[in-house]
Amino acid sequence: MNHFCSVSKDNFCLSADGNVTACFEAFGEDNPCAGAFFYGRPAADGMGYVFDQAVLDHLRAQAVENREYCRGCFAKWSCGGDCYYKWMVATGGGEFNGTSRCHVIRELTKDQILEKIAASGGLFWHEPSTCPACGQPPHEKC
């Protein structure tokens, strides 16, 4: 998963005024972070919407593989880089340097990995000794 939510995809949420935002948390246009998430408004002629491509491009770039802090994190595919709104609030819009949420995700992911290793007899990875479908040595037909 390279996205925490649909902010970095094409989330389309309408405010009470008919403007388009990508974030459910920064939904109010009076929210201090709203400018980072509102990317569209009704067209002046009432026929469709006008979109701010620069805002859309910025939002689409918020995938985890583009976050410097997350580059070396073994759990980045579990959390998808965290919530863009929450880290904007935590940093005042500055560079993301992790939060306590990062620690929690890493610990939970580590526990699940260790649990799977223990359940497999202490091996990190192994092929099954028999084919689950037919009980014969593993082969491609089953």
C-alpha positions, 0 to 999 in steps of 0.5 A, spaced: 500 500 500 503 506 497 497 511 500 494 512 507 488 514 504 485 517 497 488 524 498 494 522 494 489 518 489 483 522 486 479 523 492 473 528 490 469 530 496 464 536 496 464 542 501 457 545 503 459 551 498 460 546 492 468 546 492 472 540 491 477 537 497 481 531 497 481 530 505 475 528 509 479 531 515 480 538 512 473 538 509 472 545 512 474 551 508 476 555 514 481 549 516 488 552 516 490 546 512 484 547 507 489 550 501 493 544 501 487 539 500 482 544 496 483 543 488 477 544 485 471 549 484 464 549 480 465 553 473 463 560 473 458 558 468 455 552 472 457 547 467 462 542 471 468 544 475 475 548 474 481 544 477 487 546 480 492 542 477 498 544 481 494 542 487 492 535 484 499 534 482 502 536 489 497 531 493 498 525 488 505 526 490 504 524 497 505 517 496 509 513 501 515 512 496 516 520 495 516 521 503 524 522 505 522 520 512 519 513 510 524 511 505 528 506 510 522 504 514 521 497 514 513 498 515 512 503 510 508 499 506 503 497 512 501 505 513 502 508 506 506 514 509 501 516 514 495 521 514 498 527 510 493 532 514 495 529 521 503 530 519 501 537 516 498 539 523 503 536 527 509 539 523 505 546 521 506 544 514 513 543 515 517 536 513 515 530 516 519 527 521 515 521 524 510 521 529 508 517 535 504 513 530 510 511 526 512 508 532 506 504 533 505 502 526 513 499 526 512 496 533 505 492 531 508 490 524 514 488 527 510 483 532 506 481 526 512 479 523 515 475 529 509 472 530 509 469 523 516 467 523 515 463 530 509 460 527 513 457 521 518 454 526 523 459 526 524 460 519 523 466 515 521 463 509 520 456 507 516 452 501 511 447 503 514 440 504 508 438 500 502 440 495 496 442 500 492 440 494 494 433 493 499 431 498 505 430 493 512 434 493 510 441 491 509 442 483 506 447 478 500 443 476 496 444 483 
